[in-house]
Amino acid sequence: MEKKIPMRQCLGCREMKPKRELVRVVKSPVGEISLDFRGKAPGRGAYVCRSAQCLKKAIKARAFERAFSAQIPPEIYERLVQEMEAGDGG
């Protein structure tokens, strides 16, 4: 019997992809938003492809604000884009 592969939807391109191919953006219990490359951080998660293009598309569509039900300051978005382009942890 094959193991089921968990699928998640990218907030940028809106495509369903295997969870391991995506980067998790997490809102911690204290409200801090960051990229979680390992997918293990506690908090509410939303997923995006490993490309800055998809991240920027999700930001433009305010997808993270809807996913986390919170206003997100522009400096948080800038930091997320920088982290994505640096590719921390991969």
C-alpha positions as CSV (number, residue, x, y, z in Angstrom):
1,M,0.0,0.0,0.0
2,E,1.4,3.4,-1.1
3,K,1.9,6.1,1.5
4,K,-0.4,9.1,0.9
5,I,1.5,12.3,0.0
6,P,0.1,15.4,1.8
7,M,-0.9,18.1,-0.7
8,R,-1.1,21.8,-0.1
9,Q,-2.1,24.8,-2.2
10,C,0.4,27.5,-3.0
11,L,-1.1,30.9,-2.1
12,G,0.7,32.4,-5.1
13,C,-0.1,30.3,-8.1
14,R,-3.0,28.4,-6.4
15,E,-1.7,25.0,-7.6
16,M,-1.9,21.9,-5.4
17,K,1.6,20.5,-4.9
18,P,3.2,18.0,-2.5
19,K,3.8,19.6,0.9
20,R,7.6,18.9,0.7
21,E,7.9,21.1,-2.5
22,L,6.5,24.1,-0.8
23,V,7.8,26.6,1.8
24,R,5.6,27.1,4.9
25,V,4.9,30.6,6.0
26,V,4.0,30.5,9.7
27,K,2.3,32.8,12.1
28,S,3.6,31.9,15.5
29,P,1.3,31.8,18.6
30,V,2.8,35.2,19.6
31,G,1.9,36.6,16.1
32,E,5.3,36.7,14.5
33,I,5.3,35.8,10.8
34,S,8.3,34.0,9.2
35,L,9.4,31.4,6.7
36,D,9.6,27.9,8.0
37,F,11.7,25.9,5.6
38,R,11.6,22.7,7.7
39,G,7.8,22.9,8.2
40,K,8.1,22.1,12.0
41,A,7.6,25.5,13.6
42,P,4.5,25.9,15.9
43,G,1.7,28.1,14.7
44,R,-0.7,28.6,11.8
45,G,0.8,27.7,8.4
46,A,0.2,28.8,4.9
47,Y,2.2,27.4,1.9
48,V,3.9,29.0,-1.1
49,C,6.2,27.6,-3.9
50,R,9.9,27.9,-3.4
51,S,10.1,30.9,-5.8
52,A,10.1,34.6,-5.0
53,Q,7.7,35.1,-7.9
54,C,4.9,33.1,-6.2
55,L,5.6,34.8,-2.9
56,K,5.3,38.2,-4.5
57,K,2.0,37.1,-6.2
58,A,0.6,35.9,-2.9
59,I,1.6,39.2,-1.3
60,K,0.0,41.2,-4.0
61,A,-3.3,39.3,-3.7
62,R,-3.1,39.7,0.2
63,A,-3.4,35.9,0.5
64,F,-1.4,35.8,3.7
65,E,-3.6,38.4,5.4
66,R,-6.6,36.2,4.5
67,A,-4.9,33.0,5.6
68,F,-3.8,34.5,9.0
69,S,-6.9,36.8,9.5
70,A,-4.5,39.6,10.4
71,Q,-3.0,42.8,8.9
72,I,0.6,42.2,7.9
73,P,3.0,45.2,7.8
74,P,5.0,45.8,4.6
75,E,8.4,45.3,6.4
76,I,7.4,41.7,7.2
77,Y,6.7,41.1,3.5
78,E,10.1,42.6,2.5
79,R,11.8,40.2,5.0
80,L,9.9,37.2,3.6
81,V,11.0,38.1,0.1
82,Q,14.7,38.5,1.2
83,E,14.6,35.2,3.1
84,M,13.1,33.4,0.0
85,E,15.7,34.9,-2.3
86,A,18.5,33.9,0.1
87,G,17.0,30.4,0.3
88,D,17.7,29.8,4.0
89,G,17.9,26.1,4.8
90,G,16.3,24.9,1.5
